[in-house]
Amino acid sequence: MDAIVQQLSNKFSEIVKRELTEEQLILVNETNKKCCENCATHDFLDANVLMCEAFKEVTRRDLILYDDTIPETLHQFNNDCILWNTAWNLSKENKFEQIID
């Protein structure tokens, strides 16, 4: 596993666990187990804000947004989206527990 993915997943999981109650986290994990589309964290808060916080802390920069007036941003935007989604899915799969090598 890519180290940056694991770091981002761990940081995101830490923030999610900080923001949700234990009962909410149990419901999130139960719902995520039944459904694989959207993450159930969105039922309780704007989890994108939490992932932005984790992303910025781990990468030490903001997510690159695609700007069609600056074609060079497309490649970095795609890479950032892959990192974001892979780390988020890893967090869901691990029920927002820390991953230790």
N, C-alpha and C positions, 0 to 999 in steps of 0.2 A: 504494500500500500504506500502511496505517496505520502511523505511526511507532512507536507502542507495540508493535505486533505484531512489527515488524522488530527493535526493541530486545530484546524478550523472546526472540525466536528466536535472535538473536546471543548473548545471555547464556546461554541454555540450551545452545546448541551449544558455547560455550566451556567450560562446566562438564562436558558430556559428554566432550569431547575431553581434558579434564584427568583425568577418572576412568577412562576406558577406555584400554587399550593400543592401539597402532596396529593390531595384528592383530585385536583385538576390534572396532575401529571398521570395519575392512574387512569383517569378517563381518556386522556390523550393516547396513552399507550394501548388501551383496549380498543379505541376507535381506529387507530392506525393499523392494528392487527387485522381488523375486519375489512378495512378499505385501503386501497393503495393509491388513490388519486391525490387529493390535497392532504396536507398534514393537519391533524386535528388541533395543533397548537393555535391555529387561526380561529378556533371557536372561542378562545379566551383572550387573545391579544393579537396585535399586529406583529407576528413573528418575523416578518421581513425586517422590521426595525432592529430586532434582536440579532438577526443574521448580519445586518449591516454593521452593528457594533462589533460582533465577533470578527467579521471580515477585516474591518479597519484595524482592530487590535492585532490580529495575526499577521496581516500583510503590511501593516503600517502605511496604508494608503486607502483611498476610497475606491469603490467599485468603478470600473471604467464603463461609462455609458456610451453606446454607439451614437455617433454624430455623422450623418450622411454627408456633411460638408467636410469632414475630415476622415477620408477613407481608411487611414491607418488605425482608427479606433476599432474597426470591425474585428480584427484578429484578437486584440486584447479583450474586447467585450465578450467574444465567444469563449476565450479561455477562462475569463472570470465567471461566466455562466456555468461552464462545466465544473469548475472548482466549487462554486456555490451549491449547485444541485447535487454533486457527488457527496460533499460534506453533509448536506442536509439529509440526504437519504441514509447515509451512514449513521447519523444521529438517531434517525427514526428506527433503523434496524436494531440499534443497540439500546433502544428505550431510553435515550438521553443519559446513558451511563458513560463514564470515561472509558476510553480505549487505552489499554496499556499493552505495549509490545512485550 
